[in-house]
Amino acid sequence: MVRKSIRWAPVLLLAVALPIAAQAGDAGDAVSKQVSTASAHAGMALGAADLKMAHAHLKHVVNCLVGPSGKGYDAQEEDPCKGMGQGAIIDAKGDTATEARLQSALAQAEHGAKAMTLNGAHADAQRVMSSLQAK
């Protein structure tokens, strides 16, 4: 009986490990998709012709980074990352370098969303893009 159990041990370990590995891969994929979307919206903020539109796109960046249950999420604004994950920062938990980069982008996006001038919002949007694209 013990021999049969030992023979099945590798199969059991593989059955347990595969879903865990798939979840880790899914989380990385979710982060990548959300960061890419947030970066695109930072680019839209950078190209915005008026302050209102720049603010809107920077708020979209915030929503992508924090997710619907995160601090700073604005349900009144669009969430272009809806259905992609729980928020890039939440989904990046455990990857300290990525978390730090995303926190920096979040601070810049929040600052830009409150900018009083279009040039100020554009400057913050550029910093957000740089943070999100850094590796």
Secondary structure, DSSP 8 states (H G I E B T S, - for coil): -HHHHHHHHHHHHHHHHHHHHHHHHHHHHHHHHHHHHHHHHHHHHHH-SSHHHHHHHHHHHHHHHH-TTSTT--TTS--TTTTT-S-HHHHTTT-HHHHHHHHHHHHHHHHHTT-SSHHHHHHHHHHHHHHHH--
